[in-house]
Amino acid sequence: MRIAGWSFGKSEARLAVLPAIAIAGCAIWLMLPQASDAEGHATATPPEVTPVTQDTSRNDDTAGTQATLSSPAPTDANPAAAPLDIAPPETVESATSPLDGLKIISQSWRRGGLGSKALVTFTLRNANDYAVRDIEIACSFARRDGSHLTDRRRIIPDTVNMKSRKRYAGMLVGFVNVNANKAKCSVVTASRI
């Protein structure tokens, strides 16, 4: 075997070189500068201001100029935090939410799948002047005494036209506690079309 012009005839000499190369490689790796986590999160610190002593033998003009030039920097050295003289943009009144005109007007539920699945039947009414889609409903299940058990959400990837109603029968909301006896569903989100 030849390494850089040297020949090792015996296999024992070859094996002695491998640990030496590994140790040298590790030593070089440890001496290389490493990036620290603090380098990416550096904050701007204001430069230190050294006090300037004024010579009393100067005339008033040079002393005033020197005092003006050596005045300390403002305490807020971060230019991004400085107040800007730009007027804020005018706020546009937000359009009405699709939820304002979207309601569940009737609902009922039953068990399915050996009693562990909740199948909800409800009617959505859209009183908005536009159609809505991707309606998310949230159903809260409770015991007979009213104590809370489970919450389930479901997104309906369907469109409800403007000024209309749509009935959904036997929609699977999810698995529920076997002790659930009451359900109350409400509309959580919807997208305007």
Summary of the structure (lengths in Angstrom):
residues: 193
radius of gyration: 37.5
end to end distance: 75.3
largest distance: 100.8
contacts: 396
relative contact order: 0.14
helix: 21%
strand: 37%
